[in-house]
Amino acid sequence: MILVATCDQLDHPTPSIDLLLKALRSRGLDAEHKPWRTTSVGDFAAAKLVLPLCFWDHHGALAHFIDWVDAVEAAGGRLINHPEILRWNFRKTYLLEVQRAGLSVPPTVHLTGVTAGKVERLMRQSGWTSAVVKPVSGQDGHGLVKLEIDERDRWPDLSFPGQEALVQAFQPDIATFGETTLTLFAGEFSHAVRRIPAQKEWRANRQFGVHLEAVSVSDNVVADAKRFLTCVPGHPLYARVDGIVRPDGFVLMELELIDPYLYLEFAPERAADTLARLIAELVNDSRRCS
């Protein structure tokens, strides 16, 4: 049995997961989806592979998510992506590693003991008129706050789990270029989708009315996406590299290695089957080693 771990907030399977399950079954593999909160760890541990592709409610149970990863691994479960990758990607401080590697990412600072005063000082010292403050761990745009330095007297209270957060220089051209997501399987490019924020909106997430469209990207952009993956501690089976495609290059917004929506329905004839083939190869390898 191959299990896709899902959340309880949406009807499942999603169009993307439905295509993947059908592609797996067409290869003779038993594949299902089960909610992570209400399914026993033993069920996940007994599966041949577990893909946490629909963990879209862990922003409200951050510690529980890592506990679940630890428990499934300790019980002998085989998580894909590997638990080391999931734990690394869980904390967005990985962006600092990308930044230190000299790759293109918006200027990012990790703050502890977060206060409005600290954020204001950072913005003034850095010359940022606008900044985005985000939880160190989170998903789908939850908890993000956009601040304007000239509206300092109207800032909301800044409260983040553990009183730590990432502060990034706001990238205003996301309204012009949108955010492009590149999906890669085993390090190879599959397809790209552009997410265009709604009018007067700066967040390119589904709950904020984003518009989606399949796009072609240049070989240079694909090469940039692959370079970002060199920072990952391991080799992810699936990855979504999200960023802004600019005339002078690709700037990373986030690496999605835990539960990215893979947009398989935007390339239905090849993407789902490619991922299913790679999963089948992993299952066969585990059989040969057992």
C-alpha positions as CSV (number, residue, x, y, z in Angstrom):
1,M,0.0,0.0,0.0
2,I,1.2,3.5,-0.9
3,L,-0.5,6.1,1.3
4,V,-0.9,9.8,0.6
5,A,-1.4,11.7,3.9
6,T,-4.1,14.3,3.6
7,C,-5.8,16.9,5.8
8,D,-9.4,17.1,6.9
9,Q,-10.1,20.5,5.6
10,L,-10.8,19.7,1.9
11,D,-12.5,17.0,-0.1
12,H,-10.0,14.4,-1.2
13,P,-8.5,13.4,-3.4
14,T,-7.7,16.8,-5.0
15,P,-7.5,16.8,-8.8
16,S,-3.7,16.5,-8.6
17,I,-3.7,13.6,-6.1
18,D,-6.5,11.9,-8.0
19,L,-4.3,11.8,-11.1
20,L,-1.3,10.4,-9.1
21,L,-3.4,7.7,-7.5
22,K,-4.8,6.6,-10.9
23,A,-1.3,6.6,-12.4
24,L,0.0,4.4,-9.5
25,R,-2.9,2.0,-9.8
26,S,-2.4,1.7,-13.5
27,R,1.0,0.3,-12.7
28,G,-0.5,-2.3,-10.5
29,L,0.2,-0.5,-7.2
30,D,-2.2,-0.3,-4.3
31,A,-2.5,3.4,-3.5
32,E,-4.9,5.3,-1.3
33,H,-5.2,8.6,0.7
34,K,-5.8,8.9,4.4
35,P,-6.0,11.9,6.8
36,W,-2.9,12.2,9.0
37,R,-4.7,13.4,12.1
38,T,-7.2,10.5,12.4
39,T,-5.2,7.6,10.9
40,S,-3.0,5.6,13.2
41,V,0.8,5.9,13.0
42,G,0.8,2.1,12.6
43,D,-1.2,2.4,9.3
44,F,1.3,4.8,7.9
45,A,4.3,2.8,9.2
46,A,2.9,-0.4,7.5
47,A,2.7,1.3,4.1
48,K,5.4,0.7,1.5
49,L,5.7,4.5,1.0
50,V,4.0,7.5,2.6
51,L,3.8,10.8,0.8
52,P,2.7,13.8,3.0
53,L,1.4,15.7,0.0
54,C,-1.7,17.1,1.5
55,F,-0.7,18.2,5.0
56,W,-2.5,21.5,4.5
57,D,-3.6,22.0,8.1
58,H,-0.3,21.6,9.9
59,H,0.1,25.3,10.3
60,G,-2.3,25.0,13.2
61,A,-0.4,22.0,14.7
62,L,3.2,22.8,14.0
63,A,4.8,20.7,16.7
64,H,2.4,17.9,16.1
65,F,3.5,17.6,12.5
66,I,7.2,17.1,13.4
67,D,6.0,14.6,16.1
68,W,4.1,12.7,13.5
69,V,7.2,12.6,11.2
70,D,9.3,11.3,14.1
71,A,6.7,8.7,15.1
72,V,6.2,7.3,11.6
73,E,10.0,7.1,11.1
74,A,10.5,5.5,14.5
75,A,7.8,2.9,13.7
76,G,9.7,1.9,10.6
77,G,7.6,3.9,8.1
78,R,9.2,5.1,4.8
79,L,8.4,8.8,4.2
80,I,9.0,10.3,0.9
81,N,10.5,12.9,0.9
82,H,13.0,11.7,3.4
83,P,12.3,12.9,7.0
84,E,15.6,14.8,7.0
85,I,14.4,16.8,4.1
86,L,11.0,17.3,5.7
87,R,12.5,18.6,8.9
88,W,14.9,20.9,7.1
89,N,12.2,22.4,4.9
90,F,9.8,22.8,7.9
91,R,11.8,25.8,9.1
92,K,12.0,28.5,6.6
93,T,15.4,29.5,8.0
94,Y,16.6,27.3,5.1
95,L,16.2,30.5,3.1
96,L,19.2,31.9,5.0
97,E,21.3,28.9,3.8
98,V,20.2,29.7,0.2
99,Q,21.1,33.3,0.8
100,R,24.6,32.4,2.2
101,A,25.2,30.1,-0.8
102,G,25.0,33.2,-3.0
103,L,21.8,32.2,-4.7
104,S,19.0,34.7,-5.5
105,V,16.5,35.1,-2.7
106,P,14.9,38.3,-1.3
107,P,17.0,39.8,1.5
108,T,16.0,37.8,4.5
109,V,16.7,38.2,8.2
110,H,15.9,35.8,11.1
111,L,14.7,37.7,14.2
112,T,14.2,36.3,17.7
113,G,12.3,38.0,20.4
114,V,10.2,39.7,17.7
115,T,8.8,43.1,18.5
116,A,7.6,45.9,16.3
117,G,10.5,48.0,17.4
118,K,13.0,45.4,16.2
119,V,11.3,45.1,12.9
120,E,11.2,48.8,12.5
121,R,15.0,49.2,13.3
122,L,15.8,46.4,10.8
123,M,13.7,48.0,8.1
124,R,15.3,51.5,8.6
125,Q,18.8,50.1,8.8
126,S,18.2,48.1,5.6
127,G,16.5,50.9,3.7
128,W,13.3,48.8,3.2
129,T,10.1,50.8,2.8
130,S,8.0,47.6,2.8
131,A,8.7,44.2,4.4
132,V,7.0,40.9,4.9
133,V,7.2,39.2,8.3
134,K,6.5,35.5,8.2
135,P,6.4,32.7,10.8
136,V,9.5,30.5,10.7
137,S,7.2,27.5,10.2
138,G,4.0,27.9,8.4
139,Q,2.2,27.2,5.1
140,D,-0.2,28.6,2.5
141,G,0.3,32.3,3.5
142,H,-1.0,31.8,7.1
143,G,0.4,34.3,9.5
144,L,2.2,36.6,6.9
145,V,2.1,40.3,7.7
146,K,3.1,43.1,5.2
147,L,4.4,46.2,6.8
148,E,5.0,49.7,5.4
149,I,7.5,51.9,7.2
150,D,5.4,55.0,6.6
151,E,2.4,53.4,8.3
152,R,4.3,52.5,11.4
153,D,1.7,53.9,13.7
154,R,-0.9,51.5,12.2
155,W,1.1,48.3,12.5
156,P,-0.7,45.3,14.1
157,D,0.6,43.5,17.1
158,L,3.4,41.1,16.0
159,S,3.0,37.8,17.6
160,F,4.7,34.7,16.2
161,P,5.2,31.1,17.6
162,G,8.3,31.1,19.7
163,Q,8.6,34.8,19.2
164,E,10.8,34.2,16.1
165,A,10.1,35.2,12.5
166,L,11.7,35.9,9.2
167,V,11.7,39.4,7.8
168,Q,12.0,39.9,4.1
169,A,12.3,42.8,1.8
170,F,8.9,43.0,0.0
171,Q,9.1,42.2,-3.7
172,P,6.5,44.5,-5.3
173,D,7.0,43.1,-8.9
174,I,5.2,40.0,-7.8
175,A,2.1,41.9,-8.9
176,T,3.6,42.3,-12.4
177,F,5.3,38.9,-12.9
178,G,3.3,36.7,-10.6
179,E,4.9,33.8,-8.8
180,T,6.1,30.9,-11.0
181,T,6.2,27.4,-9.6
182,L,8.5,24.9,-11.2
183,T,7.7,21.2,-10.3
184,L,10.7,18.8,-10.4
185,F,10.7,15.0,-10.0
186,A,14.0,13.4,-8.9
187,G,15.7,16.7,-9.8
188,E,14.4,16.9,-13.3
189,F,12.0,19.6,-14.5
190,S,8.4,18.5,-15.2
191,H,6.1,21.6,-15.6
192,A,5.5,25.2,-14.6
193,V,2.5,27.1,-13.4
194,R,2.3,30.9,-12.8
195,R,0.2,32.1,-9.9
196,I,-1.1,35.6,-10.5
197,P,-2.3,37.4,-7.3
198,A,-5.7,38.9,-7.3
199,Q,-6.1,42.6,-7.9
200,K,-4.7,44.6,-4.9
201,E,-3.4,41.4,-3.3
202,W,0.2,40.5,-2.8
203,R,-0.1,36.9,-1.6
204,A,0.0,34.2,-4.3
205,N,-2.0,31.6,-2.3
206,R,-5.2,29.8,-3.2
207,Q,-7.2,31.3,-0.3
208,F,-6.5,34.8,-1.6
209,G,-8.0,34.4,-5.0
210,V,-4.9,33.6,-7.0
211,H,-5.3,32.9,-10.8
212,L,-3.4,29.9,-12.2
213,E,-2.0,29.3,-15.7
214,A,0.4,26.8,-17.2
215,V,3.5,28.5,-18.6
216,S,6.7,27.7,-20.4
217,V,10.0,28.7,-18.8
218,S,13.4,29.1,-20.2
219,D,16.3,26.6,-19.8
220,N,18.0,29.3,-17.7
221,V,15.1,29.4,-15.2
222,V,15.1,25.6,-15.0
223,A,18.8,25.7,-14.3
224,D,18.3,28.3,-11.6
225,A,15.6,26.1,-10.0
226,K,18.0,23.1,-10.0
227,R,20.7,25.2,-8.3
228,F,18.4,26.0,-5.4
229,L,17.9,22.3,-4.8
230,T,21.7,21.9,-4.3
231,C,21.1,23.4,-0.8
232,V,18.8,20.6,0.2
233,P,20.2,17.9,2.6
234,G,19.3,15.0,0.3
235,H,17.7,14.3,-3.0
236,P,13.9,15.0,-2.9
237,L,11.7,12.8,-5.1
238,Y,9.3,15.8,-5.6
239,A,10.0,19.5,-5.3
240,R,8.3,22.7,-6.1
241,V,10.5,25.7,-6.6
242,D,8.5,28.9,-6.2
243,G,9.8,32.3,-7.3
244,I,9.6,35.4,-9.5
245,V,10.8,35.1,-13.1
246,R,12.4,38.4,-13.9
247,P,14.2,39.5,-17.1
248,D,17.5,39.3,-15.3
249,G,16.9,35.9,-13.6
250,F,14.8,33.9,-11.2
251,V,14.5,34.8,-7.5
252,L,13.4,32.2,-5.0
253,M,10.5,32.8,-2.8
254,E,10.2,29.3,-1.3
255,L,11.2,25.7,-1.7
256,E,8.2,23.4,-1.2
257,L,9.4,19.9,-0.3
258,I,6.8,18.8,2.3
259,D,3.3,19.2,0.9
260,P,3.3,21.2,-2.3
261,Y,0.3,21.1,-4.6
262,L,2.0,19.6,-7.6
263,Y,-0.4,20.9,-10.3
264,L,-0.4,17.5,-12.1
265,E,-3.6,18.4,-13.9
266,F,-1.6,21.1,-15.8
267,A,0.4,18.4,-17.5
268,P,-1.9,15.3,-17.1
269,E,-0.4,13.2,-19.9
270,R,3.1,13.0,-18.5
271,A,3.6,14.5,-15.0
272,A,1.5,12.0,-13.0
273,D,2.9,9.1,-14.9
274,T,6.4,10.3,-14.4
275,L,6.0,10.6,-10.7
276,A,4.2,7.2,-10.5
277,R,7.1,5.6,-12.3
278,L,9.6,7.0,-9.9
279,I,7.5,5.9,-6.9
280,A,7.2,2.4,-8.5
281,E,11.0,2.2,-8.8
282,L,11.4,3.1,-5.1
283,V,8.9,0.3,-4.2
284,N,10.7,-2.2,-6.4
285,D,14.1,-1.2,-4.9
286,S,12.7,-1.7,-1.4
287,R,11.5,-5.2,-2.4
288,R,14.9,-6.1,-3.8
289,C,16.5,-5.0,-0.6
290,S,14.1,-6.8,1.8
